[in-house]
Amino acid sequence: YCEMACPWGIPQFDEELHSIRKCTMCFDRIDQGLEPACVATCPTDTLQFMTREEAERKAQEAEAEGLYTYGYSEIGGTSWIYISDVSFSEFGLPELSSVTHKDFQSNLLTRFAAVGLLGGAALVVLKTYADRRETLSREGGGE
């Protein structure tokens, strides 16, 4: 499911291992007090590793300066926040709603429930109407 649901296409099926593979943020390195390998080896120091609170603060500051952020509010916030002076649509990243998956599912279930209730009510009305027509038809036909 995650392979199809990920808007970035990060999880990939590993044919050899017969399982989904994706970035683990080098949790083993983090447990040792180290940065993820990609951050530690980034030649331009573009990648930074920090707490979510620090990243959100940086994103807010960047937006206040007129920079673009991606991942800060999209789908409720992601594990990665990108900051750029170029719009992310120019990089081909998908436009994502700020609605979280949980809220989306909740809204969807509410809509399905409403449709079900309205549909059920409509069927009751139609059945009552059909029964009433049949009753009137019998009463009118018997005179």
TIMI-2910 file (N, C-alpha, C, CB; in pm, 1 decimal, decimal comma, always signed):
<rs>
+----------+----------+----------+----------+----------+----------+----------+----------+----------+----------+----------+----------+------+
!      n_x !      n_y !      n_z !     ca_x !     ca_y !     ca_z !      c_x !      c_y !      c_z !     cb_x !     cb_y !     cb_z ! resn !
+----------+----------+----------+----------+----------+----------+----------+----------+----------+----------+----------+----------+------+
!    +81,8 !   -119,9 !     +0,0 !     +0,0 !     +0,0 !     +0,0 !    +86,0 !   +126,0 !     +0,0 !    -93,0 !     +0,0 !   +120,1 !  Tyr !
!   +190,7 !   +130,3 !    +81,6 !   +271,1 !   +252,4 !    +91,9 !   +337,7 !   +286,3 !    -41,5 !   +377,6 !   +237,0 !   +201,3 !  Cys !
!   +371,5 !   +185,1 !   -119,7 !   +435,3 !   +209,7 !   -249,2 !   +341,2 !   +288,3 !   -340,5 !   +476,3 !    +76,3 !   -316,0 !  Glu !
!   +213,3 !   +254,2 !   -339,1 !   +116,0 !   +323,3 !   -424,1 !    +73,6 !   +457,0 !   -364,3 !     -6,7 !   +235,3 !   -446,0 !  Met !
!    +70,6 !   +466,8 !   -232,5 !    +18,9 !   +586,1 !   -166,9 !   +119,3 !   +699,8 !   -158,1 !    -27,5 !   +551,3 !    -30,3 !  Ala !
!   +246,8 !   +670,1 !   -159,5 !   +348,8 !   +773,0 !   -140,4 !   +351,2 !   +867,9 !   -259,9 !   +487,7 !   +708,9 !   -119,9 !  Cys !
!   +328,2 !   +998,2 !   -236,1 !   +326,9 !  +1092,4 !   -348,3 !   +463,9 !  +1111,7 !   -412,7 !   +274,8 !  +1225,8 !   -301,9 !  Pro !
!   +569,6 !  +1070,1 !   -346,8 !   +704,6 !  +1086,5 !   -400,9 !   +759,7 !   +958,4 !   -461,1 !   +797,6 !  +1135,1 !   -293,0 !  Trp !
!   +690,5 !   +847,3 !   -443,7 !   +737,9 !   +721,1 !   -498,9 !   +862,1 !   +667,6 !   -429,4 !   +766,1 !   +737,5 !   -644,3 !  Gly !
!   +877,7 !   +699,1 !   -301,4 !   +997,3 !   +656,7 !   -228,1 !   +997,4 !   +506,5 !   -198,5 !  +1008,2 !   +734,4 !    -97,7 !  Ile !
!   +893,6 !   +451,8 !   -138,8 !   +899,3 !   +307,4 !   -112,0 !   +904,8 !   +229,3 !   -243,3 !   +777,0 !   +262,4 !    -27,6 !  Pro !
!   +996,0 !   +137,6 !   -251,2 !  +1011,7 !    +56,4 !   -371,5 !  +1011,4 !    -90,8 !   -333,0 !  +1142,1 !    +93,3 !   -447,0 !  Gln !
!   +954,1 !   -172,3 !   -418,9 !   +952,7 !   -315,5 !   -393,3 !  +1087,5 !   -373,4 !   -432,8 !   +837,5 !   -385,4 !   -470,2 !  Phe !
!  +1150,3 !   -442,7 !   -340,3 !  +1279,2 !   -507,0 !   -364,1 !  +1251,3 !   -650,6 !   -407,3 !  +1371,3 !   -502,2 !   -236,0 !  Asp !
!  +1273,7 !   -677,3 !   -535,6 !  +1245,0 !   -810,4 !   -591,0 !  +1324,9 !   -920,2 !   -521,0 !  +1275,2 !   -812,6 !   -740,7 !  Glu !
!  +1449,1 !   -889,5 !   -487,7 !  +1535,6 !   -989,6 !   -426,1 !  +1489,6 !  -1024,8 !   -284,5 !  +1679,6 !   -939,6 !   -423,0 !  Glu !
!  +1451,5 !   -922,9 !   -208,1 !  +1408,6 !   -945,3 !    -69,5 !  +1257,9 !   -968,7 !    -57,2 !  +1448,3 !   -826,7 !    +16,3 !  Leu !
!  +1185,2 !   -944,6 !   -165,1 !  +1039,6 !   -958,3 !   -165,8 !   +974,7 !   -873,9 !    -56,1 !  +1000,5 !  -1105,0 !   -148,7 !  His !
!  +1020,3 !   -748,7 !    -45,5 !   +963,1 !   -658,4 !    +53,7 !   +979,0 !   -514,2 !     +6,3 !  +1030,4 !   -678,4 !   +192,1 !  Ser !
!   +906,3 !   -426,7 !    +71,8 !   +914,1 !   -284,0 !    +41,2 !  +1035,0 !   -225,4 !   +113,1 !   +783,0 !   -209,7 !    +82,8 !  Ile !
!  +1110,9 !   -144,6 !    +42,5 !  +1228,4 !    -79,0 !    +99,9 !  +1208,3 !    +71,6 !    +91,5 !  +1359,6 !   -122,2 !    +26,3 !  Arg !
!  +1244,7 !   +140,1 !   +196,4 !  +1241,2 !   +285,7 !   +194,9 !  +1342,8 !   +338,0 !   +295,0 !  +1098,8 !   +339,1 !   +227,2 !  Lys !
!  +1364,3 !   +467,2 !   +291,4 !  +1460,3 !   +529,6 !   +381,5 !  +1416,7 !   +509,2 !   +526,7 !  +1474,9 !   +680,2 !   +349,7 !  Cys !
!  +1510,4 !   +471,1 !   +610,0 !  +1482,2 !   +452,3 !   +752,4 !  +1539,2 !   +566,1 !   +835,5 !  +1538,9 !   +319,1 !   +800,9 !  Thr !
!  +1589,5 !   +669,1 !   +767,1 !  +1653,8 !   +782,6 !   +834,4 !  +1774,3 !   +736,1 !   +916,5 !  +1552,7 !   +855,6 !   +925,5 !  Met !
!  +1830,6 !   +623,0 !   +879,4 !  +1949,1 !   +569,0 !   +948,5 !  +1927,8 !   +565,0 !  +1100,0 !  +2074,0 !   +653,8 !   +915,2 !  Cys !
!  +1815,2 !   +507,3 !  +1140,5 !  +1783,2 !   +505,5 !  +1283,6 !  +1894,6 !   +443,9 !  +1367,2 !  +1654,4 !   +429,3 !  +1307,1 !  Phe !
!  +1970,2 !   +351,6 !  +1308,5 !  +2081,5 !   +292,2 !  +1382,9 !  +2190,5 !   +396,4 !  +1410,1 !  +2140,4 !   +172,6 !  +1305,2 !  Asp !
!  +2214,4 !   +486,0 !  +1314,6 !  +2313,1 !   +593,1 !  +1334,4 !  +2260,0 !   +695,3 !  +1435,3 !  +2346,7 !   +662,8 !  +1199,2 !  Arg !
!  +2132,6 !   +727,8 !  +1423,8 !  +2072,8 !   +826,1 !  +1514,9 !  +2078,8 !   +774,5 !  +1658,6 !  +1925,8 !   +856,6 !  +1474,3 !  Ile !
!  +2053,0 !   +644,4 !  +1676,6 !  +2062,8 !   +584,1 !  +1810,0 !  +2202,6 !   +599,2 !  +1869,2 !  +2025,3 !   +436,5 !  +1803,9 !  Asp !
!  +2302,5 !   +609,2 !  +1782,4 !  +2441,1 !   +624,9 !  +1827,0 !  +2481,0 !   +772,3 !  +1838,2 !  +2535,5 !   +552,8 !  +1730,8 !  Gln !
!  +2382,5 !   +862,3 !  +1819,2 !  +2410,9 !  +1005,2 !  +1828,3 !  +2469,9 !  +1063,4 !  +1701,2 !  +2504,2 !  +1030,8 !  +1941,6 !  Gly !
!  +2463,0 !   +988,4 !  +1591,7 !  +2517,0 !  +1034,4 !  +1463,9 !  +2405,0 !  +1087,0 !  +1374,7 !  +2592,9 !   +920,6 !  +1392,9 !  Leu !
!  +2441,9 !  +1162,0 !  +1273,4 !  +2345,5 !  +1207,8 !  +1173,8 !  +2320,0 !  +1096,0 !  +1074,0 !  +2396,2 !  +1335,5 !  +1101,7 !  Glu !
!  +2206,4 !  +1103,0 !  +1003,0 !  +2186,7 !  +1007,1 !   +893,4 !  +2301,9 !  +1019,2 !   +793,2 !  +2049,5 !  +1031,1 !   +822,4 !  Pro !
!  +2332,6 !   +911,5 !   +726,2 !  +2447,4 !   +908,0 !   +635,0 !  +2437,2 !  +1014,3 !   +526,0 !  +2459,4 !   +770,1 !   +571,2 !  Ala !
!  +2318,1 !  +1036,9 !   +472,8 !  +2304,4 !  +1135,1 !   +365,2 !  +2339,4 !  +1275,6 !   +413,8 !  +2161,7 !  +1132,9 !   +309,2 !  Cys !
!  +2304,2 !  +1306,7 !   +537,8 !  +2335,2 !  +1438,4 !   +594,6 !  +2485,2 !  +1449,7 !   +620,6 !  +2255,6 !  +1462,2 !   +726,0 !  Val !
!  +2541,8 !  +1345,1 !   +678,1 !  +2684,5 !  +1346,9 !   +711,9 !  +2773,3 !  +1356,9 !   +588,4 !  +2720,7 !  +1222,3 !   +790,4 !  Ala !
!  +2727,8 !  +1303,4 !   +476,0 !  +2812,4 !  +1301,9 !   +356,0 !  +2773,5 !  +1406,4 !   +252,6 !  +2807,5 !  +1166,3 !   +292,7 !  Thr !
!  +2672,8 !  +1487,3 !   +280,3 !  +2628,0 !  +1588,0 !   +183,0 !  +2740,8 !  +1689,1 !   +159,5 !  +2498,0 !  +1660,6 !   +233,2 !  Cys !
!  +2792,3 !  +1696,6 !    +37,2 !  +2908,2 !  +1782,6 !    +11,5 !  +2877,6 !  +1932,6 !    +19,9 !  +2963,9 !  +1751,6 !   -124,2 !  Pro !
!  +2751,3 !  +1969,9 !     +9,9 !  +2716,9 !  +2113,0 !    +13,9 !  +2649,9 !  +2153,6 !   +144,5 !  +2625,7 !  +2147,7 !   -102,2 !  Thr !
!  +2638,2 !  +2060,4 !   +237,3 !  +2568,2 !  +2085,2 !   +364,2 !  +2424,2 !  +2131,8 !   +342,7 !  +2643,9 !  +2189,3 !   +446,2 !  Asp !
!  +2367,2 !  +2090,4 !   +232,0 !  +2228,7 !  +2125,9 !   +202,5 !  +2133,4 !  +2049,9 !   +293,1 !  +2195,9 !  +2097,5 !    +55,8 !  Thr !
!  +2161,3 !  +1923,3 !   +315,1 !  +2076,4 !  +1842,3 !   +402,3 !  +2110,3 !  +1871,8 !   +547,5 !  +2093,4 !  +1691,4 !   +371,9 !  Leu !
!  +2006,5 !  +1889,9 !   +626,5 !  +2025,0 !  +1915,4 !   +769,2 !  +1933,7 !  +1822,2 !   +847,0 !  +1995,9 !  +2064,7 !   +804,7 !  Gln !
!  +1981,1 !  +1777,8 !   +960,4 !  +1902,9 !  +1688,9 !  +1045,5 !  +1876,0 !  +1761,1 !  +1176,4 !  +1976,6 !  +1553,0 !  +1069,9 !  Phe !
!  +1748,2 !  +1768,6 !  +1214,3 !  +1710,2 !  +1841,4 !  +1335,8 !  +1576,6 !  +1789,2 !  +1386,5 !  +1702,4 !  +1994,5 !  +1309,2 !  Met !
!  +1535,0 !  +1839,7 !  +1500,3 !  +1405,3 !  +1799,2 !  +1554,6 !  +1294,4 !  +1859,7 !  +1468,6 !  +1390,4 !  +1843,7 !  +1703,8 !  Thr !
!  +1177,5 !  +1804,1 !  +1481,6 !  +1062,2 !  +1855,5 !  +1406,5 !  +1035,8 !  +2001,5 !  +1443,7 !   +935,8 !  +1769,2 !  +1434,0 !  Arg !
!  +1048,0 !  +2032,8 !  +1570,7 !  +1023,3 !  +2169,6 !  +1616,4 !  +1122,0 !  +2267,2 !  +1552,0 !  +1033,4 !  +2177,5 !  +1769,9 !  Glu !
!  +1248,9 !  +2228,6 !  +1545,5 !  +1349,7 !  +2314,0 !  +1481,3 !  +1318,9 !  +2331,3 !  +1332,4 !  +1491,2 !  +2254,2 !  +1499,9 !  Glu !
!  +1279,5 !  +2222,8 !  +1268,6 !  +1248,9 !  +2228,4 !  +1125,2 !  +1127,0 !  +2316,7 !  +1099,2 !  +1224,5 !  +2086,6 !  +1069,5 !  Ala !
!  +1026,0 !  +2306,1 !  +1184,3 !   +906,8 !  +2390,1 !  +1167,4 !   +941,5 !  +2537,6 !  +1186,3 !   +796,6 !  +2348,4 !  +1267,0 !  Glu !
!  +1027,0 !  +2566,6 !  +1283,7 !  +1068,6 !  +2705,0 !  +1306,5 !  +1142,1 !  +2758,8 !  +1183,7 !  +1158,8 !  +2714,9 !  +1432,1 !  Arg !
!  +1232,8 !  +2677,8 !  +1128,6 !  +1305,7 !  +2719,3 !  +1007,9 !  +1210,0 !  +2739,5 !   +890,4 !  +1413,0 !  +2614,7 !   +971,1 !  Lys !
!  +1111,2 !  +2652,4 !   +878,3 !  +1013,9 !  +2665,0 !   +769,4 !   +932,3 !  +2793,0 !   +785,0 !   +920,3 !  +2542,2 !   +765,6 !  Ala !
!   +890,4 !  +2823,0 !   +906,7 !   +815,0 !  +2946,5 !   +930,8 !   +899,6 !  +3069,2 !   +897,0 !   +768,2 !  +2953,3 !  +1077,6 !  Gln !
!  +1024,8 !  +3066,8 !   +937,9 !  +1115,2 !  +3178,1 !   +907,4 !  +1134,7 !  +3191,7 !   +756,5 !  +1251,5 !  +3157,9 !   +977,1 !  Glu !
!  +1149,4 !  +3078,9 !   +689,0 !  +1169,4 !  +3080,5 !   +543,9 !  +1047,1 !  +3138,0 !   +473,0 !  +1198,8 !  +2938,6 !   +491,9 !  Ala !
!   +928,6 !  +3094,7 !   +515,1 !   +806,3 !  +3146,4 !   +453,4 !   +791,8 !  +3296,1 !   +478,7 !   +683,2 !  +3071,7 !   +507,0 !  Glu !
!   +829,9 !  +3340,8 !   +597,9 !   +823,3 !  +3483,9 !   +630,0 !   +918,3 !  +3564,2 !   +540,9 !   +857,5 !  +3507,4 !   +778,7 !  Ala !
!  +1025,8 !  +3500,4 !   +496,7 !  +1122,7 !  +3565,6 !   +407,9 !  +1083,5 !  +3553,0 !   +260,9 !  +1261,3 !  +3506,2 !   +429,1 !  Glu !
!   +968,6 !  +3489,3 !   +233,6 !   +922,0 !  +3474,8 !    +96,3 !   +975,5 !  +3352,5 !    +24,8 !   +958,3 !  +3594,9 !    +19,3 !  Gly !
!  +1037,9 !  +3262,2 !    +98,3 !  +1088,1 !  +3139,2 !    +37,1 !   +976,1 !  +3035,6 !    +30,4 !  +1209,3 !  +3083,5 !   +116,6 !  Leu !
!   +997,4 !  +2935,1 !    -49,1 !   +900,2 !  +2827,7 !    -65,0 !   +935,7 !  +2712,8 !    +29,1 !   +895,4 !  +2778,8 !   -212,1 !  Tyr !
!   +832,8 !  +2652,0 !    +85,2 !   +854,2 !  +2532,3 !   +167,1 !   +770,1 !  +2419,5 !   +109,7 !   +818,0 !  +2558,3 !   +317,2 !  Thr !
!   +815,0 !  +2300,7 !   +133,1 !   +743,2 !  +2182,1 !    +86,8 !   +759,8 !  +2074,3 !   +192,6 !   +795,7 !  +2133,3 !    -53,4 !  Tyr !
!   +646,8 !  +2023,1 !   +239,2 !   +650,8 !  +1920,7 !   +342,5 !   +618,9 !  +1975,9 !   +480,3 !   +785,8 !  +1855,1 !   +344,4 !  Gly !
!   +609,6 !  +2108,6 !   +490,3 !   +579,5 !  +2170,7 !   +619,5 !   +431,7 !  +2153,3 !   +653,7 !   +616,8 !  +2320,8 !   +617,9 !  Tyr !
!   +344,2 !  +2186,6 !   +560,3 !   +200,8 !  +2173,0 !   +587,8 !   +133,1 !  +2070,1 !   +497,5 !   +132,4 !  +2307,2 !   +571,5 !  Ser !
!   +200,1 !  +2027,6 !   +391,5 !   +140,0 !  +1930,8 !   +299,8 !   +104,7 !  +1802,5 !   +373,9 !   +235,4 !  +1900,3 !   +182,7 !  Glu !
!    -13,2 !  +1752,8 !   +345,8 !    -70,6 !  +1632,9 !   +408,9 !    -45,8 !  +1628,7 !   +559,7 !    -12,7 !  +1507,6 !   +344,5 !  Ile !
!    -54,9 !  +1745,6 !   +621,2 !    -39,7 !  +1754,5 !   +766,1 !   +104,3 !  +1765,0 !   +812,6 !   -102,5 !  +1636,5 !   +829,7 !  Gly !
!   +197,0 !  +1774,3 !   +720,6 !   +338,8 !  +1781,6 !   +755,9 !   +405,9 !  +1647,6 !   +732,8 !   +356,7 !  +1825,4 !   +902,1 !  Gly !
!   +522,9 !  +1652,2 !   +672,8 !   +594,3 !  +1528,6 !   +641,9 !   +722,8 !  +1520,3 !   +724,2 !   +626,1 !  +1520,4 !   +490,6 !  Thr !
!   +793,4 !  +1412,0 !   +709,9 !   +919,0 !  +1393,5 !   +783,0 !  +1030,6 !  +1482,2 !   +728,7 !   +961,8 !  +1247,8 !   +777,0 !  Ser !
!  +1015,8 !  +1524,4 !   +606,3 !  +1115,3 !  +1610,1 !   +542,4 !  +1051,2 !  +1744,4 !   +511,8 !  +1171,6 !  +1544,6 !   +412,8 !  Trp !
!  +1122,9 !  +1851,3 !   +536,8 !  +1077,3 !  +1984,7 !   +497,3 !  +1183,1 !  +2041,9 !   +404,3 !  +1053,5 !  +2078,5 !   +622,6 !  Ile !
!  +1139,7 !  +2080,1 !   +286,5 !  +1229,2 !  +2138,5 !   +187,4 !  +1208,1 !  +2289,3 !   +185,8 !  +1204,9 !  +2077,1 !    +46,1 !  Tyr !
!  +1315,5 !  +2363,8 !   +170,5 !  +1309,5 !  +2509,7 !   +161,6 !  +1386,7 !  +2550,7 !    +36,7 !  +1368,4 !  +2578,8 !   +291,0 !  Ile !
!  +1325,4 !  +2638,9 !    -42,4 !  +1389,4 !  +2680,2 !   -167,4 !  +1344,6 !  +2820,7 !   -205,3 !  +1356,7 !  +2580,8 !   -281,2 !  Ser !
!  +1425,6 !  +2885,3 !   -288,4 !  +1383,9 !  +3014,5 !   -342,5 !  +1312,6 !  +2996,1 !   -476,4 !  +1505,3 !  +3107,8 !   -359,0 !  Asp !
!  +1296,7 !  +2870,9 !   -518,3 !  +1226,1 !  +2836,5 !   -641,8 !  +1103,2 !  +2753,6 !   -604,1 !  +1319,7 !  +2757,9 !   -741,9 !  Val !
!   +991,7 !  +2781,6 !   -669,6 !   +869,1 !  +2706,6 !   -642,7 !   +891,0 !  +2557,9 !   -669,1 !   +752,7 !  +2759,8 !   -728,9 !  Ser !
!   +839,2 !  +2475,6 !   -581,1 !   +859,4 !  +2331,4 !   -594,5 !   +781,7 !  +2272,0 !   -711,4 !   +819,2 !  +2261,8 !   -466,6 !  Phe !
!   +682,0 !  +2343,8 !   -760,3 !   +611,3 !  +2295,6 !   -879,3 !   +705,5 !  +2294,0 !   -999,5 !   +487,5 !  +2384,0 !   -909,0 !  Ser !
!   +806,8 !  +2380,3 !   -998,1 !   +905,4 !  +2380,9 !  -1106,6 !   +993,8 !  +2256,3 !  -1103,6 !   +992,3 !  +2506,3 !  -1097,9 !  Glu !
!  +1000,7 !  +2191,5 !   -989,2 !  +1077,5 !  +2067,4 !   -977,6 !   +992,1 !  +1945,4 !  -1010,0 !  +1135,5 !  +2054,1 !   -837,2 !  Phe !
!   +863,5 !  +1969,2 !  -1032,9 !   +773,6 !  +1859,0 !  -1065,3 !   +715,9 !  +1787,9 !   -944,7 !   +844,6 !  +1760,8 !  -1149,0 !  Gly !
!   +732,6 !  +1845,2 !   -825,6 !   +673,0 !  +1782,5 !   -707,8 !   +522,0 !  +1803,4 !   -711,9 !   +733,7 !  +1840,7 !   -576,2 !  Leu !
!   +446,2 !  +1704,8 !   -669,6 !   +299,9 !  +1716,1 !   -677,8 !   +245,6 !  +1819,6 !   -579,9 !   +234,9 !  +1580,5 !   -650,7 !  Pro !
!   +137,7 !  +1886,0 !   -621,4 !    +66,7 !  +1976,6 !   -530,9 !    -11,2 !  +1889,1 !   -433,6 !    -28,8 !  +2076,1 !   -609,4 !  Glu !
!    +12,2 !  +1907,6 !   -305,6 !    -53,9 !  +1825,9 !   -204,9 !   -138,6 !  +1913,5 !   -114,2 !    +49,0 !  +1746,7 !   -122,6 !  Leu !
!   -249,6 !  +1859,6 !    -72,1 !   -338,3 !  +1930,1 !    +19,6 !   -275,1 !  +1935,4 !   +158,4 !   -477,0 !  +1861,7 !    +25,4 !  Ser !
!   -319,0 !  +2029,4 !   +238,7 !   -271,8 !  +2034,2 !   +377,0 !   -356,7 !  +1944,9 !   +467,3 !   -273,5 !  +2178,5 !   +429,0 !  Ser !
!   -459,5 !  +1882,2 !   +410,2 !   -544,7 !  +1791,6 !   +487,4 !   -466,7 !  +1663,2 !   +515,3 !   -678,2 !  +1760,6 !   +411,2 !  Val !
!   -465,5 !  +1622,3 !   +640,1 !   -393,9 !  +1499,8 !   +675,6 !   -469,5 !  +1378,2 !   +623,6 !   -374,6 !  +1489,9 !   +828,6 !  Thr !
!   -399,1 !  +1267,5 !   +610,5 !   -464,1 !  +1143,8 !   +566,2 !   -574,8 !  +1104,5 !   +664,1 !   -360,4 !  +1029,2 !   +553,0 !  His !
!   -549,2 !  +1123,1 !   +791,8 !   -648,3 !  +1087,7 !   +893,6 !   -775,0 !  +1171,6 !   +876,5 !   -589,8 !  +1107,2 !  +1035,2 !  Lys !
!   -757,7 !  +1303,0 !   +857,1 !   -873,8 !  +1389,9 !   +837,1 !   -945,8 !  +1356,2 !   +707,4 !   -831,3 !  +1536,8 !   +836,6 !  Asp !
!   -868,5 !  +1325,9 !   +603,1 !   -928,5 !  +1290,3 !   +474,4 !  -1014,4 !  +1165,7 !   +489,4 !   -819,5 !  +1267,8 !   +367,5 !  Phe !
!   -960,8 !  +1064,6 !   +556,7 !  -1035,6 !   +940,7 !   +576,1 !  -1160,2 !   +965,6 !   +659,6 !   -947,6 !   +834,4 !   +642,8 !  Gln !
!  -1146,8 !  +1046,9 !   +762,8 !  -1260,7 !  +1078,0 !   +848,7 !  -1369,4 !  +1149,7 !   +768,6 !  -1216,2 !  +1164,4 !   +968,7 !  Ser !
!  -1328,8 !  +1247,7 !   +688,4 !  -1425,1 !  +1320,5 !   +605,2 !  -1490,9 !  +1227,4 !   +504,4 !  -1356,2 !  +1436,9 !   +532,3 !  Asn !
!  -1412,4 !  +1137,9 !   +448,3 !  -1464,6 !  +1044,5 !   +349,6 !  -1567,0 !   +950,9 !   +413,5 !  -1350,4 !   +963,7 !   +286,3 !  Leu !
!  -1535,8 !   +899,6 !   +531,3 !  -1629,5 !   +811,0 !   +600,7 !  -1758,2 !   +884,6 !   +636,1 !  -1565,0 !   +753,6 !   +727,7 !  Leu !
!  -1746,0 !  +1010,0 !   +676,1 !  -1864,2 !  +1090,2 !   +707,6 !  -1951,5 !  +1106,6 !   +583,5 !  -1823,1 !  +1228,5 !   +763,1 !  Thr !
!  -1887,6 !  +1131,7 !   +470,1 !  -1963,4 !  +1147,6 !   +345,2 !  -2032,4 !  +1017,5 !   +305,8 !  -1870,7 !  +1194,2 !   +231,7 !  Arg !
!  -1960,8 !   +905,8 !   +318,7 !  -2022,3 !   +777,2 !   +285,9 !  -2141,3 !   +749,4 !   +377,5 !  -1919,0 !   +663,6 !   +296,9 !  Phe !
!  -2127,2 !   +781,9 !   +504,7 !  -2237,2 !   +760,9 !   +599,0 !  -2356,6 !   +847,7 !   +560,9 !  -2192,0 !   +792,0 !   +743,4 !  Ala !
!  -2330,6 !   +972,9 !   +524,5 !  -2439,1 !  +1063,5 !   +485,4 !  -2509,0 !  +1012,4 !   +360,0 !  -2385,0 !  +1206,0 !   +461,9 !  Ala !
!  -2431,2 !   +967,6 !   +262,5 !  -2490,0 !   +914,3 !   +139,1 !  -2572,9 !   +790,1 !   +171,2 !  -2379,4 !   +880,5 !    +34,9 !  Val !
!  -2521,9 !   +706,0 !   +258,8 !  -2595,3 !   +586,0 !   +297,5 !  -2727,2 !   +618,9 !   +365,3 !  -2510,9 !   +500,7 !   +389,1 !  Gly !
!  -2724,4 !   +714,8 !   +456,0 !  -2847,6 !   +754,2 !   +525,3 !  -2947,6 !   +817,1 !   +429,4 !  -2816,0 !   +851,8 !   +638,7 !  Leu !
!  -2899,2 !   +906,4 !   +344,9 !  -2988,9 !   +970,5 !   +248,6 !  -3043,8 !   +869,2 !   +148,8 !  -2916,0 !  +1083,2 !   +174,3 !  Leu !
!  -2957,8 !   +778,4 !   +105,2 !  -3002,7 !   +674,5 !    +12,8 !  -3107,8 !   +585,4 !    +77,3 !  -2884,4 !   +590,3 !    -34,3 !  Gly !
!  -3084,7 !   +548,6 !   +202,6 !  -3182,3 !   +466,7 !   +274,9 !  -3314,3 !   +539,3 !   +292,7 !  -3127,2 !   +426,5 !   +410,7 !  Gly !
!  -3306,5 !   +667,1 !   +326,2 !  -3428,7 !   +746,8 !   +342,6 !  -3503,6 !   +756,9 !   +210,1 !  -3395,1 !   +888,2 !   +396,0 !  Ala !
!  -3430,7 !   +774,3 !   +101,9 !  -3494,1 !   +782,9 !    -30,2 !  -3564,7 !   +651,8 !    -64,1 !  -3389,3 !   +816,8 !   -138,8 !  Ala !
!  -3502,7 !   +539,3 !    -31,5 !  -3566,0 !   +410,3 !    -57,7 !  -3694,1 !   +392,7 !    +24,0 !  -3468,7 !   +296,9 !    -26,9 !  Leu !
!  -3691,8 !   +437,4 !   +148,7 !  -3811,5 !   +428,9 !   +232,8 !  -3923,3 !   +514,1 !   +173,4 !  -3780,2 !   +474,3 !   +377,7 !  Val !
!  -3890,3 !   +634,6 !   +129,1 !  -3990,0 !   +723,4 !    +68,5 !  -4046,8 !   +659,7 !    -58,5 !  -3927,8 !   +862,1 !    +36,3 !  Val !
!  -3959,9 !   +606,1 !   -142,8 !  -4006,7 !   +542,5 !   -266,5 !  -4094,9 !   +421,6 !   -237,9 !  -3887,8 !   +500,4 !   -352,5 !  Leu !
!  -4056,7 !   +342,1 !   -141,0 !  -4136,3 !   +224,2 !   -104,4 !  -4272,4 !   +267,4 !    -50,7 !  -4061,9 !   +137,9 !     +0,9 !  Lys !
!  -4272,5 !   +368,0 !    +34,5 !  -4399,3 !   +418,9 !    +89,4 !  -4487,8 !   +472,1 !    -22,9 !  -4373,0 !   +530,4 !   +194,3 !  Thr !
!  -4429,1 !   +544,8 !   -116,0 !  -4503,3 !   +599,4 !   -229,4 !  -4561,4 !   +486,5 !   -315,2 !  -4412,1 !   +690,2 !   -314,8 !  Tyr !
!  -4479,7 !   +385,1 !   -342,2 !  -4526,2 !   +272,5 !   -424,0 !  -4638,6 !   +197,5 !   -353,4 !  -4409,8 !   +176,4 !   -455,3 !  Ala !
!  -4623,8 !   +175,5 !   -223,4 !  -4729,2 !   +107,3 !   -147,1 !  -4858,5 !   +188,7 !   -147,9 !  -4683,4 !    +82,4 !     -2,1 !  Asp !
!  -4845,0 !   +318,3 !   -132,0 !  -4964,0 !   +405,5 !   -129,4 !  -5033,8 !   +404,6 !   -265,3 !  -4924,8 !   +550,9 !    -90,5 !  Arg !
!  -4956,4 !   +408,2 !   -372,9 !  -5016,2 !   +403,7 !   -507,6 !  -5089,9 !   +272,5 !   -529,5 !  -4907,9 !   +421,9 !   -616,1 !  Arg !
!  -5028,0 !   +164,9 !   -482,1 !  -5091,2 !    +34,2 !   -498,2 !  -5222,0 !    +28,1 !   -419,1 !  -4995,6 !    -78,1 !   -452,6 !  Glu !
!  -5220,6 !    +81,3 !   -297,7 !  -5341,2 !    +82,5 !   -214,5 !  -5450,8 !   +165,2 !   -280,7 !  -5310,0 !   +138,1 !    -74,1 !  Thr !
!  -5416,2 !   +282,4 !   -330,0 !  -5514,5 !   +368,5 !   -396,9 !  -5566,2 !   +303,6 !   -524,5 !  -5453,1 !   +505,4 !   -428,9 !  Leu !
!  -5478,2 !   +234,3 !   -593,6 !  -5518,2 !   +166,8 !   -716,9 !  -5619,8 !    +56,8 !   -686,3 !  -5395,1 !   +107,8 !   -789,1 !  Ser !
!  -5594,6 !    -18,4 !   -580,1 !  -5687,5 !   -125,1 !   -541,6 !  -5820,6 !    -67,4 !   -495,9 !  -5626,9 !   -211,7 !   -430,4 !  Arg !
!  -5815,8 !    +39,8 !   -418,9 !  -5939,0 !   +101,7 !   -369,9 !  -6017,6 !   +162,8 !   -484,5 !  -5907,6 !   +208,5 !   -264,7 !  Glu !
!  -5947,4 !   +223,3 !   -577,8 !  -6013,9 !   +285,0 !   -692,7 !  -6065,5 !   +181,3 !   -789,7 !  -5919,4 !   +379,2 !   -764,3 !  Gly !
!  -5997,9 !    +69,7 !   -801,8 !  -6037,3 !    -35,0 !   -895,8 !  -6152,3 !   -118,1 !   -843,7 !  -5920,1 !   -124,6 !   -926,3 !  Gly !
!  -6175,0 !   -117,2 !   -712,6 !  -6279,4 !   -199,4 !   -654,1 !  -6414,6 !   -132,2 !   -656,1 !  -6243,7 !   -235,1 !   -514,1 !  Gly !
!  -6425,8 !     -5,7 !   -692,6 !  -6554,7 !    +64,1 !   -689,7 !  -6635,5 !    +40,5 !   -811,7 !  -6535,1 !   +209,5 !   -672,8 !  Glu !
+----------+----------+----------+----------+----------+----------+----------+----------+----------+----------+----------+----------+------+
</rs>
